[in-house]
Amino acid sequence: MKTFQKFNEDVETIIKGGISTFLNKNKNIKVGDFLDKNKRTKTVDKIKTRGKGVLGNTLSQLGDHLSK
């Protein structure tokens, strides 16, 4: 049986992994993409789509971890 501290460390690792994945997928976005009104909408949509995907995967991993 896991201790509460180990459980918290596992959850923290999963969340940090999700954040790292999101940042890595969006590392090529520049400030200019937000300032240019022609690129802004496309950039925001890309971030939203990637964020939903990463969040879904992260929540799925947390759910799997909690069910164990």
N, C-alpha and C positions, 0 to 999 in steps of 0.2 A: 504494500500500500504506500502511495506517495505521501510525502509530508506536504503541508500547506505551502511551505517555502518552495519546494521543488515544483509544485503545481503552478505557483505564481511565476517562477522562472521560465517554465515551459510556455505559459501563455504570453509572457513578455517577449520571448524569442519568436513566437509566431507573429506577433504584432509588429515587431521590429523588422522581420523578414518581409512583411507586407508593405511596410513603409519604404523599405529599401528598394523593393521591386517597383513600386510606383515611381519613386524618384529616378530610378534607372531608365524606365520607359519614357520619362519626360525630360531627360537631361539635354536633349537637343533643342528645346524651346527657349527662345530668346525674348528679351523685353520688347524688342522691335515687333515681334509677332502679336503682341497685345496693343502696341501703339498704332500699327497700321490697320485702319478700319476694314480694309479688304481681307486681311488675314485673321482678324480678331475672332470672328464667329467660328471659323474653321478650327482655330487653335483651341478655343474653349470647348468645342464639341469633341475634339480629340482627347483633351484632358478628362472630360466627363466620361467618355467611353472607356478610356483606360482605367480611370478610377473605379468605375463600376465593376469592371472585370477583376481588378486586383482586390477590391473589397469583397467581392463574391468568393474568390478563392481563399482569402484570409478567413472569412467567416466560416467557410466550409471546413478549413483546417481546424479552427477553434471548435466547431461542432464535433468533428471526429475526435478531437482530444478530450472533450468533455464527456463523450459517450463511453470512453474507455474506463 
